[in-house]
């Protein structure tokens, strides 16, 4: 064994691979978890990729069986692990609580580190897709020009031929003004504090000196750069209930990085987010997300993969936005007395993201919106949308993603009207791409109903 000192990068990688339980601090060995697998194949039958791709061996092989093989001798990770879409439905259905997605994340990371050349076009493409938040600020600086260039046929052709990014999809448009620019222009945290105070006084009918209703908003990259209307709706709805909203500095939740095996990138982003959010949690803030993949990352994937100081506290105090209001407010009662213009909403084709189902919050949007006059939500089934973040943007995965989404498309077309609804921004992309429908976020519906 060599006695040469390890480099800083090697040390970081080793620390990232030495998983520890975030609550006890004890080392985690995923291999014993593989022994809990009874080979019932429930995960394989529920896997949307395995359903349409006969060559994909399924989540059971990617998780428990690969770990068993590695216990016996030194084997490489099978390349099919990169075909996993990271929908995490296997976690939801496993009767033995095998940490399948955790196994998949670590296997993808090992595959990328040890078997994928960092000079390959596939690696470059995956790194670009995984780090959207690093490149988006450049496009958002000149949104009209960026949207024009990215919409050109020649740009799509170059992206597909050179990088393997499908040219079949329309690149998501950058907003004229980012959410964070709007937030700063509006007055930031101080303005939110004042609006929340006034809302509490109106609700209580008396002057309110202080209150502990405070949330830290984790908006994610897409709501900031592409759909600021969702982030604005979140702020306005929470302020209407008397909540002071803080918008801390943040990086991507890491979900696209896990899906592409870029664990070093994910670790850096997670460490930054935990440090920033933990400081606010210590001051009495709860963390609220408008994207179900973001809330999934903060409260499940972070504790599974990291033991930074504050990780457990952030995870325990992170909520999806509607979930939080249902816990702390009489949201059902508020909506029962409210209405929205039927011409604007009507019957909404609702798709529950896989990451919402994994958190047990997939039915809440339908229940809440159905309380409203002027709107109704129809669940279009439990199928996966198929896009799974960056998965459906890869040229070689595009046809598979559309085959997975076909069941959802068919059910959407059966719903009266041409408007869909979901909490996940990439599911919204797929819904619009497959049907042409306008897609709304549940928070936008709540804003129309509750905010004057």
Helices and strands as residue ranges (DSSP letters): H 8-17, H 30-34, H 42-46, H 48-52, H 59-60, I 61-65, H 66-72, G 79-83, H 89-93, H 100-115, H 121-130, H 132-141, H 143-151, H 153-158, I 159-163, H 179-186, H 188-204, E 214-218, H 220-225, H 228-240, E 244-246, H 255-259, H 263-282, E 286-289, H 292-296, I 297-301, H 302-305, H 311-316, E 318-320, H 321-328, H 331-336, E 346-350, H 354-357, H 364-369, E 375-379, G 391-393, G 395-397, H 398-414, E 419-421, H 425-435, E 438-440, H 442-450
